[in-house]
Amino acid sequence: MFVSPYQKLGGLVWIPRMLGKIRLQTRGQLPADYLPYMGLGFDRRCVRFLGVDYGALVGRVAAGGTDEEILEWCFSMGRRPTESEIHVWNEYMIKRGWRDTDASPHELQEYKEKYGLGDRSDVLTYFDFYEVDEGRRP
């Protein structure tokens, strides 16, 4: 149902997933347990990185268009990251949850336990969590 967080658009991870969730939400098809997180967490980090307003992005997605068109809109309304910034962004996002210094060392573990994955020692990052929780990885 959801796009993998690893999928890239314009070289950037997370954006295809965020756009897909917004589309599901605008059609009333997003599962209720995802609703409290919309525009927060990684979504918030992503729009801040791009320099766009989340509410404006939701409006743009609702207006229609391809992912590529919406990403170009983000670049025109906010900023276009450099190749180096994209590399840093991807590495940061992919590794979030693993040895974070700005969060509790137990934050990811608590999240895993909340969703019944507390015993999964192979789930080291939030991206790992999404892959396992959504059935893309056993």
Sequence and secondary structure as in RCSB ss.txt:
>XXXX:A:sequence
MFVSPYQKLGGLVWIPRMLGKIRLQTRGQLPADYLPYMGLGFDRRCVRFLGVDYGALVGRVAAGGTDEEILEWCF
SMGRRPTESEIHVWNEYMIKRGWRDTDASPHELQEYKEKYGLGDRSDVLTYFDFYEVDEGRRP
>XXXX:A:secstr
    TT EETTEESHHHHHHHHHHHHTT S GGGGGGTTSHHHHHHHHHHT  HHHHHHHHHT   HHHHHHHHH
HHS    HHHHHHHHHHHHHTTSS SSS TTHHHHHHHHTT TT TT  SHHHHHHHHTTS  
